[in-house]
Amino acid sequence: MARKVFFSFHYDRDVRRVVQVRNSWVVRPEGEAQPFYDKAEFEEVKKRAGGIEKWIEEQLKGTSVTVVLFGAETYERPWVRHEIKRSYELGKGLLAIDIHNVKDPQHGADVQGKNPLDYWTIKQNGRDVPFSALYKTYDWVRDNGYANMLSWVEVAAKAAGR
């Protein structure tokens, strides 16, 4: 089944890694990704009424899964945190993929960052449980994301009842 997926990531540091991951998804007939905006378009989004938050809401519409592509600094990005929170609130499937070992054509591999799913927690049995304990995390290189991402997305969607 084709899934419409929202990709959450840190643009400035990871865009060239993200393009490689997204291109592997978009070229397959089974995958459908949200449109990819370049930096200039994103700067225009910030100027519109409602700005980034409204844009994120529009991008999340009709998606069944949010894939958080994370590198060295993604954990610290406030809009990535917002996208994760909204995806959870909307009942989307969630998963995280570590992309630090995807080779940026200009800079090579990067240092590993913290999993952004660690930022959010929910109460279960009186204790805080991080999203990273509730949703799967994969490594694009080590776990062969090119061959496996479709199944990762499907598992996340089914776990969310989508």
C-alpha positions in Angstrom: 0.0 0.0 0.0 1.3 3.5 -0.9 1.9 5.6 2.2 2.0 9.4 2.3 4.9 10.3 4.5 6.0 13.5 6.2 9.8 13.8 6.7 11.1 15.8 9.6 14.7 16.9 9.7 17.3 19.7 10.3 17.5 21.4 6.9 20.8 23.4 7.2 23.1 20.6 8.4 21.5 17.5 6.9 19.7 18.5 3.6 22.2 16.6 1.3 21.8 13.5 3.4 18.1 13.9 3.5 17.9 14.3 -0.3 19.6 10.9 -0.7 17.2 9.2 1.6 14.1 10.9 0.1 15.2 10.1 -3.4 15.4 6.4 -2.6 11.8 6.7 -1.4 10.3 8.8 -4.1 11.6 6.8 -7.1 9.8 3.7 -5.9 6.2 3.3 -7.0 5.2 2.1 -3.4 6.3 5.3 -1.7 4.9 8.8 -1.7 6.7 11.6 0.0 5.5 15.1 0.7 6.9 17.8 -1.6 10.5 18.8 -0.8 11.0 22.5 -0.3 14.3 24.2 -0.8 15.7 26.8 1.6 14.4 29.8 -0.5 10.8 28.4 -0.4 11.1 27.7 3.3 12.1 31.3 4.0 9.0 32.5 2.2 6.9 30.2 4.3 8.2 31.9 7.4 6.8 35.3 6.1 3.3 34.1 5.5 0.4 34.5 7.9 0.6 31.6 10.4 4.2 31.0 9.2 5.9 27.7 9.8 3.3 26.2 12.2 0.5 26.6 9.6 2.8 25.1 6.9 3.6 22.1 9.1 -0.1 21.5 9.6 -0.7 21.6 5.9 2.2 19.2 5.2 0.9 16.7 7.8 -2.6 16.5 6.3 -3.2 13.2 4.6 0.0 11.6 5.9 0.0 8.4 7.8 3.6 8.4 9.1 6.2 10.9 10.2 9.8 9.8 9.6 12.3 11.8 11.6 15.6 11.8 9.8 18.2 12.8 12.4 21.8 13.8 12.4 24.2 15.6 14.7 22.0 18.6 15.7 18.4 17.5 14.8 17.5 16.9 18.5 17.9 20.6 19.3 15.7 21.9 16.5 12.5 23.4 17.8 10.5 22.8 14.7 11.5 19.1 14.5 10.3 18.8 18.1 7.0 20.5 17.1 6.6 18.1 14.2 7.1 15.1 16.4 4.7 16.4 19.0 2.0 17.2 16.4 2.4 13.8 14.7 1.9 12.1 18.0 -1.2 14.3 18.8 -2.6 13.5 15.4 -2.1 9.8 15.8 0.4 9.4 13.0 2.8 6.5 12.8 6.3 7.6 14.0 9.8 6.3 13.4 13.3 7.8 13.5 16.2 7.1 11.2 19.7 8.0 12.1 21.4 9.4 8.9 24.7 10.6 10.4 26.6 7.9 8.4 25.0 8.8 5.0 27.8 10.5 3.2 27.2 14.1 2.4 28.9 14.7 -1.0 30.8 17.7 0.3 31.5 16.7 3.9 31.3 12.9 4.2 29.8 11.2 7.2 28.9 13.3 10.4 29.1 12.7 14.1 26.1 10.9 15.7 23.4 13.0 17.3 20.8 12.3 20.0 17.6 10.7 18.9 14.9 13.5 18.8 12.3 10.9 20.0 14.1 11.0 23.4 12.9 14.6 23.9 9.2 13.7 24.3 7.8 11.5 27.0 4.4 10.2 28.1 3.3 8.8 31.5 2.9 5.1 31.7 2.4 3.3 35.0 3.5 6.5 36.8 6.8 6.9 35.0 8.0 9.0 32.1 8.6 6.9 29.0 10.4 8.5 26.1 8.9 8.3 22.6 12.1 6.4 21.6 10.9 3.5 23.8 7.6 3.5 22.0 8.6 4.0 18.4 11.3 2.3 16.4 14.6 3.9 15.5 16.8 2.6 12.7 20.2 3.5 11.3 20.0 4.2 7.5 23.4 2.7 6.7 23.7 -0.2 9.2 20.0 -1.3 8.9 20.0 -0.9 5.0 17.4 1.8 4.8 17.4 1.7 1.0 16.0 -1.9 1.1 14.0 -1.7 4.3 12.4 1.8 4.6 9.2 0.8 3.0 8.7 -2.0 5.6 9.7 0.4 8.4 7.0 2.9 7.3 4.4 0.1 7.0 5.1 -1.2 10.5 4.8 2.4 11.9 1.5 3.0 10.1 0.0 -0.3 11.2 1.1 0.3 14.8 -0.8 3.6 14.7 -3.8 1.9 13.2 -3.5 3.5 9.8 
